[in-house]
């Protein structure tokens, strides 16, 4: 990782303070400013059913692409790569410590277009979601059952500080759209990818709220902390999803 860049996924924290923050966020439906998971981990959680950890039908065909591009954009946020006019430039090959991100970083080609790389990595990185599952299992958010199904046993996670992360994500995405909440740019990226992967209605279920959410993702430059360059990249990605999965 480039010097002077801190990986937001590896910062130390006070566990008691974090538990209090998570509990407050969930019980009061309060948003949080900073995504506690990676973009891809958050997207993967949203793509799983509430009872069984099986992918929702609506996202089955698109989620692999969403997870990979989420990893690419996470590398962009932490400074491992740059994206210039849709082209990826590798800034550092230093490992991030996140097995999913490191797999993507190791396999990225310098100087190639982001859509070109997305398509290439989708073919090359078979079952890449397994790394995300390993991360979420290690954090106590998910657990594996027989037949390799991934379940989300909330009752067993109530004493675990990680149990509420998905609800925090939902609370924050809703607050962004419905209350104009200002957040870290990672949530803005996650909102855009949630729409790309056909998951927007999982977070915004009333029709009027879903309409507001769709309006938000159609105006990417107005999302919190999204500059012109990032808005162009997100627009390019959204166009890819619309054309491929229309």
C-alpha positions as CSV (number, residue, x, y, z in Angstrom):
1,X,0.0,0.0,0.0
2,X,1.4,3.5,-0.8
3,X,3.0,5.3,2.1
4,X,0.7,7.8,3.7
5,X,-2.4,5.7,2.8
6,X,-4.3,4.0,5.7
7,X,-6.4,1.0,5.0
8,X,-9.8,1.8,6.6
9,X,-10.5,-1.9,6.9
10,X,-7.6,-2.5,9.3
11,X,-7.9,0.3,11.8
12,X,-7.8,-0.6,15.4
13,X,-10.9,0.1,17.5
14,X,-12.2,0.0,21.1
15,X,-14.4,-3.1,21.1
16,X,-16.8,-1.7,23.8
17,X,-17.2,1.6,22.0
18,X,-17.9,-0.3,18.8
19,X,-20.5,-2.5,20.4
20,X,-22.3,0.6,21.8
21,X,-22.1,2.2,18.4
22,X,-23.5,-0.8,16.6
23,X,-26.3,-1.3,19.1
24,X,-27.3,2.4,18.9
25,X,-27.2,2.4,15.1
26,X,-29.5,-0.6,14.8
27,X,-32.0,0.1,17.5
28,X,-32.5,3.7,16.5
29,X,-32.1,3.0,12.8
30,X,-29.3,5.5,12.8
31,X,-26.8,5.6,9.9
32,X,-23.1,5.4,10.3
33,X,-20.5,7.5,8.4
34,X,-18.0,4.8,7.6
35,X,-18.5,1.4,6.1
36,X,-17.2,-1.1,8.6
37,X,-16.8,-3.8,5.9
38,X,-15.4,-3.7,2.4
39,X,-17.7,-2.6,-0.4
40,X,-17.8,-6.2,-1.8
41,X,-18.6,-7.7,1.6
42,X,-21.5,-5.3,2.1
43,X,-22.8,-6.0,-1.4
44,X,-22.6,-9.8,-0.8
45,X,-24.5,-9.5,2.4
46,X,-27.3,-7.6,0.7
47,X,-27.5,-10.3,-2.0
48,X,-28.2,-13.1,0.5
49,X,-31.6,-14.1,1.6
50,X,-32.6,-13.3,5.2
51,X,-33.1,-16.9,6.3
52,X,-30.7,-18.9,4.3
53,X,-27.4,-17.6,3.0
54,X,-28.4,-18.4,-0.6
55,X,-28.2,-15.7,-3.3
56,X,-31.4,-14.0,-4.1
57,X,-32.7,-15.0,-7.5
58,X,-32.7,-11.4,-8.8
59,X,-29.0,-11.1,-8.2
60,X,-27.7,-14.5,-9.2
61,X,-26.6,-13.5,-12.8
62,X,-25.1,-10.2,-11.9
63,X,-23.6,-10.5,-8.4
64,X,-20.2,-11.9,-9.5
65,X,-19.6,-8.9,-11.6
66,X,-20.7,-6.6,-8.8
67,X,-18.4,-8.2,-6.3
68,X,-15.3,-7.9,-8.6
69,X,-15.9,-4.3,-9.5
70,X,-16.6,-3.6,-5.9
71,X,-13.1,-4.9,-5.1
72,X,-11.6,-2.9,-7.9
73,X,-13.2,0.3,-6.5
74,X,-12.1,-0.5,-3.0
75,X,-8.5,-0.7,-4.2
76,X,-9.1,2.6,-5.9
77,X,-10.3,4.1,-2.6
78,X,-7.3,2.9,-0.6
79,X,-4.8,4.1,-3.2
80,X,-3.6,0.8,-4.6
81,X,-4.8,1.8,-8.1
82,X,-5.9,4.8,-10.0
83,X,-8.6,4.9,-12.6
84,X,-8.0,7.5,-15.3
85,X,-10.6,7.9,-18.0
86,X,-11.8,4.3,-17.4
87,X,-8.3,2.9,-17.5
88,X,-6.7,1.2,-14.5
89,X,-3.2,2.3,-13.3
90,X,-1.6,0.2,-10.6
91,X,0.0,2.4,-7.9
92,X,1.1,-0.2,-5.5
93,X,1.4,-4.0,-5.5
94,X,1.6,-4.2,-1.7
95,X,-0.9,-6.6,-0.2
96,X,-3.8,-5.1,1.7
97,X,-4.3,-8.0,4.2
98,X,-7.8,-8.6,2.8
99,X,-7.8,-11.9,0.9
100,X,-10.5,-10.9,-1.6
101,X,-8.9,-7.6,-2.4
102,X,-5.4,-9.1,-2.7
103,X,-6.6,-11.7,-5.1
104,X,-8.0,-9.0,-7.4
105,X,-4.9,-6.8,-7.0
106,X,-2.6,-9.7,-7.9
107,X,-4.5,-10.4,-11.0
108,X,-5.1,-6.9,-12.3
109,X,-3.4,-5.8,-15.5
110,X,-1.9,-2.3,-15.6
111,X,-3.2,0.0,-18.3
112,X,-6.4,-1.9,-19.2
113,X,-9.9,-0.6,-19.1
114,X,-12.0,-1.3,-16.1
115,X,-14.8,-3.0,-18.0
116,X,-12.2,-5.1,-19.9
117,X,-10.6,-6.1,-16.6
118,X,-14.0,-6.9,-15.1
119,X,-14.9,-9.3,-17.9
120,X,-11.4,-10.9,-17.8
121,X,-11.4,-11.3,-14.0
122,X,-14.9,-12.8,-14.1
123,X,-13.6,-15.6,-16.3
124,X,-10.3,-16.0,-14.5
125,X,-11.3,-15.9,-10.8
126,X,-13.5,-18.9,-10.4
127,X,-15.5,-19.0,-7.2
128,X,-13.9,-15.8,-6.0
129,X,-16.9,-15.3,-3.7
130,X,-15.5,-18.0,-1.4
131,X,-12.9,-15.5,-0.2
132,X,-15.7,-13.2,0.9
133,X,-17.5,-16.0,2.6
134,X,-14.3,-16.8,4.5
135,X,-14.0,-13.2,5.6
136,X,-17.6,-13.0,6.8
137,X,-17.4,-16.3,8.5
138,X,-14.2,-15.3,10.3
139,X,-16.0,-12.1,11.5
140,X,-18.8,-14.2,12.9
141,X,-21.4,-12.7,10.5
142,X,-22.1,-15.9,8.6
143,X,-21.5,-19.5,9.1
144,X,-21.3,-22.5,6.8
145,X,-23.8,-25.4,7.1
146,X,-24.0,-28.8,5.5
147,X,-24.1,-28.9,1.7
148,X,-22.0,-25.8,1.7
149,X,-25.0,-23.5,2.3
150,X,-24.3,-20.3,4.0
151,X,-26.8,-19.3,6.7
152,X,-27.4,-16.1,8.6
153,X,-28.4,-17.3,12.1
154,X,-29.3,-14.0,13.8
155,X,-30.2,-15.6,17.1
156,X,-26.6,-17.0,17.4
157,X,-25.1,-13.6,16.6
158,X,-26.9,-11.4,19.1
159,X,-23.9,-11.3,21.4
160,X,-21.5,-10.8,18.5
161,X,-20.6,-7.2,17.7
162,X,-20.8,-8.1,14.0
163,X,-24.4,-9.3,14.0
164,X,-25.8,-5.9,12.9
165,X,-23.5,-4.9,10.1
166,X,-26.0,-5.6,7.4
167,X,-28.7,-3.6,9.1
168,X,-26.3,-0.7,9.6
169,X,-25.6,-0.8,5.9
170,X,-29.4,-0.7,5.1
171,X,-29.9,2.1,7.6
172,X,-27.2,4.2,6.1
173,X,-28.2,3.7,2.5
174,X,-31.8,4.7,3.4
175,X,-30.6,7.7,5.3
176,X,-28.5,8.8,2.3
177,X,-31.5,8.7,0.0
178,X,-34.4,9.7,2.2
179,X,-32.7,12.1,4.6
180,X,-29.8,13.5,2.7
181,X,-27.3,11.9,5.1
182,X,-23.6,12.7,4.3
183,X,-21.4,9.7,4.5
184,X,-18.1,8.2,3.4
185,X,-17.8,7.7,-0.3
186,X,-17.7,3.9,0.0
187,X,-21.5,4.0,0.8
188,X,-22.1,6.1,-2.3
189,X,-20.3,3.4,-4.4
190,X,-22.2,0.7,-2.6
191,X,-25.5,2.4,-3.4
192,X,-24.6,2.5,-7.1
193,X,-23.6,-1.1,-7.2
194,X,-26.7,-2.1,-5.2
195,X,-28.7,-0.7,-8.1
196,X,-26.5,-2.3,-10.7
197,X,-27.0,-5.7,-9.1
198,X,-30.8,-5.4,-8.9
199,X,-30.8,-5.2,-5.1
200,X,-32.2,-1.7,-4.7
201,X,-35.7,-3.0,-3.9
202,X,-34.2,-5.1,-1.1
203,X,-33.3,-1.9,0.8
204,X,-36.0,0.4,-0.4
205,X,-39.2,-1.6,-0.4
206,X,-42.0,1.0,-0.5
207,X,-42.6,2.1,-4.0
208,X,-42.1,5.8,-3.2
209,X,-38.8,5.1,-1.5
210,X,-37.6,3.0,-4.4
211,X,-38.4,5.8,-6.7
212,X,-36.3,8.2,-4.7
213,X,-33.5,5.7,-4.6
214,X,-33.6,5.3,-8.4
215,X,-33.5,9.0,-8.8
216,X,-30.4,9.2,-6.6
217,X,-28.4,6.6,-8.6
218,X,-29.3,8.4,-11.8
219,X,-27.5,11.5,-10.4
220,X,-24.3,9.9,-9.3
221,X,-22.4,13.2,-9.1
222,X,-24.7,14.4,-6.4
223,X,-24.0,11.4,-4.1
224,X,-21.9,12.2,-1.0
225,X,-18.2,12.7,-1.7
226,X,-18.4,11.5,-5.3
227,X,-16.2,13.7,-7.5
228,X,-16.5,14.0,-11.3
229,X,-13.9,11.3,-12.0
230,X,-15.6,8.8,-9.8
231,X,-19.1,9.7,-11.1
232,X,-17.8,9.0,-14.6
233,X,-16.4,5.6,-13.5
234,X,-19.6,4.6,-11.8
235,X,-21.6,5.7,-14.8
236,X,-19.4,3.6,-17.1
237,X,-20.0,0.6,-14.8
238,X,-23.8,1.2,-14.6
239,X,-23.9,1.4,-18.4
240,X,-22.1,-2.0,-18.6
241,X,-24.6,-3.6,-16.3
242,X,-27.6,-2.1,-18.2
243,X,-26.4,-3.3,-21.5
244,X,-25.3,-6.8,-20.4
245,X,-28.3,-7.5,-18.1
246,X,-31.2,-5.5,-19.6
